[in-house]
Amino acid sequence: MTHLRNASLVAAAVFCAATPASAQSDATIQRIWRLGMDSSHVQQLSQTLFDSIGPRLTGSPGIRSASDWVINQYTSWGIEAKREQYGTWRGWRRGTSHIDLVQPRVRSLAGTMLAWSPGTGGSPVTAEAIVLPKFKDSTEFVKWLPSARGKIVLLSPAWPTCRPSEDWNRYGTPASIARMATLIAQMQADWSVMTSADGRPDSTRLYRGTGYSLALGTGTLGTRLEKAGVVGMISSRNKLSGFANPFGAAAGAGGRGGRGADASGPGSMRGGGAGGLAAGAAGRGGPGAAGGAQGAGGWGTIEIFETYNTVAPAVTLECEDYGLLSRLAENNQKPVVKIDVDAALLGEQPAFNTIGMIRGTEKPDEYVMLSAHFDSWDGSSGATDNGTGTMMAMEAMRILKLAYPRPKRTILVGHWASEEQGLNGSTAFTADHPEVMKGLQALFNQDNGTGRVQSLTSSGLTDIGPHLKSWYSQLPAFYTDSMSPNVVSWSFNDVPTGNPGGTDGAVFACFGTPSIGMGAVQWNYGTYTWHTNRDTYDKIVFDDLKHNATLAAMMAYEASEDPQFIKRDRSPGNWPTGWPANCGKVPRTTKPRL
């Protein structure tokens, strides 16, 4: 008891030392601080969600189980919560994956199924693995197809090195680094989408000359191969960073895609697939590499996305084991692989958002909203994408219910489904809830990993800036002192948003409502955890997560208490043609991304 009392006194002293007088005099801010920083629940909540429940692929049993758990948690805290179905999405159940090399030697391979892969139905597939050749055009590809019948096809390039670029740049000689950079660039050029004379993707050749694409996994090429009798497919999608492209500037990288594209990449750290290599030996995005990042990003780290196959199982391997198979095949050593995977295609399943609410007392028809996407890819636990955003929002709601149980405005939380398929859940909410869009005072969205939030940004409405500045000024110095490692800056950009991409907050911004992004410290998010087999509980930085939940609760409180409603006057600038129609409509059933 003495230890706890002393800890509370220390926490109170830290708060007072790091807090301006205006915040110190606000009893609610003080209570939010104590609840968030001194008696946080984020660690125990995270352990249940990421270890016990696990990933939350849209259309899977996992996302429904996770939604049930969230609703039960909110109910136990006295917070109203419900599930809102907005459509359907293809359903799938993941089971076990066993992938083994059986000839010319035996080795269990490190890998798993792509999401929505068919299973093997209790009868493992055992066949020779061959490398997808490069074809002159789709006619040549069609002539080759009969020779692939009964085979397992390797769909990705094998990297000359799986050693992280960090190692090469730290230990390599200039000559060895230059040689490896050249090998990698040549490999990427050989495996890139093929182009016509004008440099545009050639629809008769596309990926590897087949005339088909891989999208984020196996795409239309996979469905064509299984139609031809290929019995299995193997890919590998490395995280990349570190090598410059000696043959020219990158054509890849870039920001996060809009609806129907890859709407979930982390800015300049965007991944990109072995099957989605940009034309011109560009490679994929990564931090700090001139001309495109092309080396391996981290030991054994791969991105794991999806397939539209319905017959032939599609699996992905870590760089090292994929390279082994490819070298055996290229050297005519005839590798034989056994694939034994358990999965079930479940047809269209309900797609839904999970919504929580603390009803407002004075202005119940005006809203402050916490926002984070709930779904994840399922190659691991979905901990930092976007489980930590989910934890931030849940913990902030718990804190607010205790410290601010009768808010002036209604406080909502949106746990969105199908962000990874194109911002679908949040877009559906904007269409289905015009009353919230009309009365939205502020939305706070977080979706870029476990790191502490260090920026609050918004755009599109002239009136957001003064309100954001006012709320920011009420925060403890812990968040505002420029000398503090925990400082959170804020900025407002008049340039309006266009067709939404990136994350769910962009949807609300596109429709001209006050959407505020919460940008976080990276913690190697793009290199190790974004959409990978490494996105697990152990990667969470709980001090930073406590920081974020406490900040979110304080910002929601300030927005709710603000005596003035944020006006909808559009900021100056050239708004997108056709706005707001260009913000798009959500697919209410599965829309293939091929």
Residue, then its C-alpha position, 0 to 999 in steps of 0.5 A: m500500500t505504501h508503495l502505491r501511495n508513493a507512486s501516486l504522489v510521484a505521478a502527481a508531482v510529475f503532472c504538476a511539474a509538466t503542466p501549465a497552470s490552466a491545465q493544473s486547475d482543470a480537475t477533469i484533465q488531472r483525472i484523465w492524466r491519473l487514469g491514463m498514466d497511473s492506472s492504464h489498462v492498455q497492457q492487459l487489453s492488448q494481451t487479450l486482443f492480440d494473443s488470445i483473439g488474434p488477427r481481425l481479417t474482414g469476413s473472418p470469424g476472428i473479426r466477429s470474435a474481436s467485435d464481441w469482446v470489444i462490445n462486452q468490454y464497453t458494456s462492462w464500463g457502462i458505455e453503449a456499444k453495438r455492431e452496425q452491419y453495412g454490407t458483406w465481404r467474402g468470408w474465410r477461416r484460416g487453419t494450420s499451414h505446413i509447407d515442406l521441401v521433401q526433395p532433394r532434401v527435407r526441410s520445413l519451410a517458414g511461411t503461411m497461407l495468403a488470406w482467402s486461400p483455399g485449403t487442401g481439404g485434408s489431402p496435401v498437395t505434393a508436386e515439383a516447384i518451378v519458377l514462372p518464366k518470363f514471356k514475350d507476351s501473353t500468347e507465349f504464356v498461354k502456350w506454356l501453360p500445359s507444361a505447368r499442369g500438376k506443378i507448383v509455380l513460384l511467382s516471385p523473384a528470389w533476392p540475391t541476398c536476404r541479409p538486411s540492407e542495414d548489414w550491407n551498408r554497415y559492413g560492406t565495402p563500397a565495391s560489394i555494396a555496389r555489386m549487390a545493388t546492381l544485382i538487385a536492380q537487374m533482378q527487379a527489372d527482370w521481374s517488373v510489370m512489362t511496358s509498351a514503347d510509351g512506357r505504360p503497362d502493356s495489358t498484353r504482357l503485364y507481369r512477367g509477360t503473362g498478360y495478368s497481374l498479381a495485385l497484392g498476392t496472386g491476382t488474376l494470374g493466380t486464377r488463370l494458373e489454377k484454371a490451367g491445372v497448376v496445383g499450388m502457388i508460392s510467393s514471397r514479398n520482402k520488406l525493402s529498404g536501403f539500396a539505391n537503384p543504379f539504373g534510374a529514379a524510382a517509379g514506385a514508393g509514394g503514398r497510400g492508395g485510394r479506394g480500390a488500390d492498396a489503401s493501407g501503405p505507410g507513406s514513403m515506407r510503402g511495401g509493394g509486392a514481389g508481384g507488384l514491382a514497378a516498371g523500370a526496375a524501380g523497386r518499392g518505397g523505403p526510407g532514405a534510399a536514393g532512387g528507390a529502396q531495394g534491399a531486404g528490410g529485416w530478417g525474415t520479415i515479409e508482407i502477407f496479403e491475399t489471393y482470389n484463388t478458389v482451388a489451388p492453395a496460395v502460400t508465401l515464404e520468408c525470403e531465405d526459404y523462398g530463395l532456396l526453392s528458387r535456386l533449386a529450381e533454376n539449377n534443375q535440381k527439381p525441388v518437390v514441395k508438400i503443401d498441407v493447409d487447412a482453410a475454408l472459403l465461407g462465402e459472403q459474410p456480414a461486414f460491420n463496424t463496431i461503435g461505442m457511445i457516451r451520450g452528450t448531455e447539452k448538445p447530444d446531436e453534436y459529436v466528437m469521435l475517436s477513430a481507428h480501423f479494427d480490421s487487420w491482415d492475418g499473417s500475424s496478430g495485427a498488433t501495430d496495424n491497427g491494434t494499437g490504434t484500437m487500444m488507444a481508442m478503447e482506453a480513451m473511452r474507458i478513461l472518459k467514462l470515468a473522468y467525464p461521464r456526462p460530456k457536453r457533446t456525444i462522444l463516439v468511437g468508430h472501430w472500422a472494418s475493411e480499411e485494408q480493402g479500401l477504407n470501406g467501413s468508415t466510408a459506409f459510416t459516412a453514408d449511413h450517418p448523415e446526422v453524425m457528419k452534420g454534427l461532427q465537431a472533431l474526429f481523431n484518427q490514429d493508424n501508424g503503429t505503436g509509437r507515441v503520437q507527435s503530431l496533430t494535423s488537419s486540413g480543408l476547413t478554415d475554422i479547424g486551426p483556431h480550435l485545434k490551437s485552443w485545445y492544444s494550449q490546454l494540454p499538459a506541458f508533457y505534450t507541449d513543451s518543446m524540450s520534452p521527448n513526448v512533445v506533440s506538435w500541431s499544424f493546419n494546412d489549408v490545402p483541401t483533401g481529394n479522393p481519400g487514401g491512406t487511412d479512415g480519417a481521410v474519408f471524413a476529411c474528404f467530405g469536409t468535416p473536421s478530421i484530425g490525424m494523429g501522427a506517431v513515431q515510427w519504431n520501424y513500422g514500415t520495415y518490420t510490422w506493417h502488414t507482416n508476419r512480425d506484427t505481434y504483441d511483443k512489438i508494442v511500446f506500452d509507455d507510448l500507447k499510454h501516452n496516446a490514450t491519455l492524449a486522445a482522451m484529453m483532446a476529446y474532452e477539450a473538443s466536447e467542452d469547446p463552446q463553439f462548433i467548428k464551422r464548415d467554411r471551406s479553406p481557400g484553394n482549388w478543391p477537387t473537381g466534382w467534390p464531394a462526389n470524388c470521395g467515392k462510394v463504398p462497395r456493399t459486397t466483395k469487390p475484387r481488387l485485381 
